[in-house]
Amino acid sequence: MSNSPNWLILPVACVPLVAAAPAFAVQYMTTEAAQKLLFPAASAFVSQPVRLDAVQKKAVEKAAGVRMRYPEQPVWQVMENGKPAGWFVLDEVYGKHEFITYAVALDATGAVRGVEILEYRETHGGQIVNPKWRAQFDGKRFGAPLKLDKDIQNISGATLSCKHIAEGVRRVLAIHAVALK
C-alpha cells in the first residue's frame, strides 16, 4: 500500500503529451551554385576569409549598427579573365529562431550585385527567397541605411527574416569598406 497523496495520481488522459515541433529546412542551393549564379562569367573564386581584429570588428559594428558574432567572415575574391571582378560573401543571420544562410555578391566597386538565400531553416517567412524582394538590395552601397519599411520593403509573416537579412547585408557592406577595399 502506498502512502502517496491522492492528488499526485493523474488519470492517463490528463498527462500532457510533449511533441517536438517538426524540423523545417530548405536548402535552395550550394555555395558553389550561388557563386555561379551571381557571377556567371567568373573564371575563379579565390577563398580569402576575412579575419577582423578588434578595432576592425568594432568599426564594422558601428558602421552597420549590428553586432558581429564571429570575427571571421567567409569571403571569395571573384576573378574574371585574371582580373578582380568582385567579392562573394557567405553569411548567416537569425530568422526568428533559426539561421538563414545567404550570400551577397559585391561588384568590384563594392555595390551589391545580388543576394541569394542558400538555406532557410524557419517554419515561416520563406517569402524572402522571392527574387523581387531580394532585388531591392541590388546596387546598394556602404552607407545605405537598408532599414525595413523605409528603403527595404517588409513582407508580412517574414518581418524578422526581412529585418535580419537587411542588417546582414548592411554588415557585409561594412566589412567590405573596412577590410576588402
N, C-alpha and C positions, 0 to 999 in steps of 0.2 A: 504494500500500500504506500502511495506516495504522499508526502506532506506538501506538495507544490500547491500554491494558491490556485483556485479555480480560474481566476481571471487570466492566468498565463496559458490556459488551454484554449486554442483558437480552432474553430472548425476549418477544415482544409479550404473551403470556399472563400474564407476571409483572408487567406495568406496571399498577399500580392505577388504576382509573378514579375520578375525583373528580366527584361529582354534588352539586349544591346541594340542600339539603332543600327540599321544596315549601313555598311560602308559604301561610300559612293565616290568613285574617282573615274575620271575620263582622261585618258592620255590622247591628246589630239595629234601630237607629232613629237618626234625625237628632236634633240638639239640639232643633229645633222640636217634633218628635213627642214627645220626652221631656218638654218643658215642658208640652204639652197633656195628656199622660197624668198627670203628677204634680200639675198644677194645672188641672183641667178647668173650673173656674169663673173662671179668670183673665181679666181684660179687657185686660191689658197686661203685657209683660215689658220692664222698663227696664234696659238694659245699664248696669252700674255696676262695671266692672272694679276690683278692689281691688289697689292697689299698696302693698305694705308697705314701710315704711322699715326700716332696720337693727334698730332697737330692737323694732319690732313683729314682724319676722321672727324674731328671737331669742326673743321671748315665745311666739310660736306654736310654734316648735320645742321649747321647753322644756315647754310645756303638753301638746303632743301626743306628745312623745317620739320624733318623727321629723323628719328633715331636709326642708327645702323646697328644691326645685331652682330654682324661679323665684320672685321676689318678687311677681309679678303673678298674680292669680287671676281667671279669667273668672266674673263674677257678674252675675245679673239680679235686680233687686227685682221681686217679683210684686205686681201690683195687681189688686184685685177691686172693681169699682164705685168707683174713685177712691181706695180705701184700701189701705195696705200689707197684704199677706196672707202674706208670707214671702219666702224667698230661693231662687233656683235657682243651684246652683254646679256648674260643669263642671270636671272634673279628670281627670288621668291618673296611673296608678301602673304600676310594672313588675309583670308577672306573674312568669314565670321568666326569660324572655329578651326579651319584647316588651311594649309598652304596652297597658294596658287603659284605654279611655276610658269614664268613668262620670259619672253626675250624682247629686247629692244635693239633695233638696228639704227645706228647713227651713221650719217654720211661723213665724208672726210672733213666737213666743216663743223660737225657736232650737232647737226639738226636731225631730228627723228625722221627716219626713213620708213619705219614701220614697227608695229608691236604685234607679237603673236603670243597666244596662250598655248602653252605646251601641255600642261596638266592642270585639271581643275578637280579639286577633291571635295568641294562643298556639295550639299544636297540642294541648295537653292542659289540663284544668281548666275547661273551659267550663261546668261544672255550676254555677258561681256565678250564672248567669242564672236559676236556679231561684227563683221568687217566694217560696217558703217560706224559703230561705236568706237572701235579701235582706230579708225581713220582720223578721229579728232586729234590724235597726237601727232600726226604727220606734219612735218615742218616745224614743230615746236623746238625751241632752243633753250639753253640755260637762261634762267631768269623769268621764263614764262610761269605764271602763277599756277597753272594746272589745278585750279580749285573746282571742286564739284559744284554743280549748279551755277557756276559763273562762266568759265570757258570750257568746261567739260560737262556734258550732259549726264545726268543721273539716269539710271534705269530702275524703275520701281521693282522691288523684290531683290535687287542686287546692289543696294546702296553701299554696303561695306566693301564689296568686291570692287566696285567702281572707284570708291574713295581711295582704297589701298593701292590699286593699280596706278591711279593718278599720282599718289605720293611716291610710289616706287619709280615711276618714270622721271619724276622731278629729282629723285635721289640719283638715278643713273646719269641724268644731265649734269648734276653737281659733281659726280665722280669724274665725268669727262672733263669738266672745267678745272678741277683740282689736280687730277693725276694723268690725264691722257692727252691734253692739248700739246 
